[in-house]
Every structure is written in C-alpha cells, then in structure tokens.
Amino acid sequence: MPASATSKFLDLQALAALERLRFTTRHRIEGGYSGRHASRQKGGSGEFVDFREYTPGEDLRRLDWKVYARTGKSYIRQYQDETNLLCTLAIDASASMMFGAKSTTDSTGSKLDYAKFLATGFAHVITHGQDQVGLAVLGETLKDSLPCAGTPTHLLHLQSAIEDIQATESLNLAAGLRELFTRTTSRGVIILISDFLNDDLDELFAAIRMFRHRQFEVVLLHIVHPDEERLPDGTSYRFEGLEGDGRVDCSPAQIRDEYEKQFALHLSMIRTYALAEGCDYRLVSTVQSYLSVISSFLVERTG
C-alpha cells in the first residue's frame, strides 16, 4: 500500500518489525467473520472446548458418534468459534492534548501528535493481522468517527482522518463517549488515548462503564508530557490554561511541591478509576518511543 505512506505519522519501515506481532484480546469477543480471536459463540467449527448431552430435536450431524459407540450415550461436541477483532481507536482531541506543541499552529511535539503516531501504528498492525479497526475523535461531542473495517482503502481513509485531527477546547469527553456507545453495535475493543485532564472524572468513567457493562474490552493509554510532571527552573513564569483556564504568574519554586503532589494524585486517581472498571491501563510518556509502546503492549498480550 504505497499510498498509505502519505501520512506523516506512518513509518512503514519502522512498523515492519511489529507486523509479526498480533493484537490478542484478553476476553472473548464478537466479530463478523472467522478469524483468530476466541468468540462468544459456541458452534460447530473452530477449537474443541467441551461435550454436552444431546437434546432431542437437535441436528444429528452434531452427535459425536465415536463417543456414542463407546458409551451408548449421546453427546454433542462443542467448539469455540474464532472471530475477527473489532477495535476502535478513540482519540482525545481536547485542547490540553496540544501541550508540548511548538506553537498554537504547529502541533509537533504535542501529546496529540504522539497520540496520532500511536493510533496510526496500532491501525497498521491491527489491519495487517487481518482484523478491523475504526476511529472515534472525541471532544464535547463525537467529532468524527469511522466504523471498523479492514480493507486497504479503509485504512488509507482512517490514516488520513487521524492526520487531520485538530484539537478544540473541551473539558469533558463523556458526551463523545456516550455518543460512540450508541453508535457501536458489536462488542470489541476500545483503545482510548487521552491525557484524562477531564472536568468530571466520575462522569467520564461512568461513560466508560457503559462499554464495560456491554463486555467491551477497554484499554486506556494515559498520555503525559515530561514538562507536565515537573515544573521548569527559573524565577518567573506565566502559565496559561489551554482550555480557558486563565493565567497564573508566579515563580515555579513557590508552587513546585504542591503541583507535583497534585499531578501525582491525578495519575493515581486515573489508574484507580481504570482498574476499578476492569480496564487495561497504561501510563505512557511522550519521551517513550511510540514503537516500543506498541511493541511492549502486543508482546505482553501474547504472553
């Protein structure tokens, strides 16, 4: 797919090393066709899982005649069908994701740019594994979405949509997640890439809980920039909020201890919320290679 290289967030040469890895789900899933992942449905093909007694009226072709010949009892062989993975990449496009950018017009170095590299890489690996991937761009509403598919044309479209994402002021992603929930009919995997600087964490995780109640597998990739973790040295700075939070003029030394304490508390709260909802939580710094993040994630899941 040479044309896919038009996305500046796609490095086919670097991703080639990850193509042997597969996205493995931790729970049984639903899908549209036969694939490699354990399905919720038990049928007549796939991996054998168990016997059960024959019920009069069932298709006699499903009887295990060898067992019947040995025991004189009628049993059905049950198989675990395999299915394809449906994975939606949900990207936080709130203004706080622009932290670390070179300027208001150049997002290079920002958390949003890092999220785009991650999402583009995941999309490539997932579709290379014959699975399907979709996209959701989140703000106060569901700003953009693409349903899951796995064709080369769809992948090109998705990569282009990721590249075109623009950050907008938003303090609450819950509404966008709720809208995504109503549009998503088949269970699968949601990978939410966000800094989780959300106005109402209770409301946000209530929206995430809806997916978990419907047995979605939810992966949270918590993006942080190193300049968020520690304040700069110096005597006088002006700090400006990216989402209409106002300005603060001060010496970093005056607030350093309290700031670092509150930021550590924020990280701890997100992790606690995530684990309480049964999500797979990963803290990811933008100083990490996005390729190593994807690789370690996939390797860990394949055992």
Secondary structure, 3 states (H helix, E strand, C coil): CHHHHHCCCCCHHHHHHHCCCCCCCCCCECCCCCCCEEEEEEECCCEEEEEEECCCCCCHHHECHHHHHHHCCCEEEEEEEEECCEEEEEEECEHHHHCCCCCCCCCCCCHHHHHHHHHHHHHHHHHHCCCEEEEEEECCCEEEEEEEECCHHHHHHHHHHHHCCCCECCCCCHHHHHHHHHHCCCCCEEEEEECCCCCCHHHHHHHHHHHHHCCCEEEEEEEECHHHHCCCCCCCEEEECCCCCCEEEECHHHHHHHHHHHHHHHHHHHHHHHHHCCCEEEEEECCCCHHHHHHHHHHHHHC
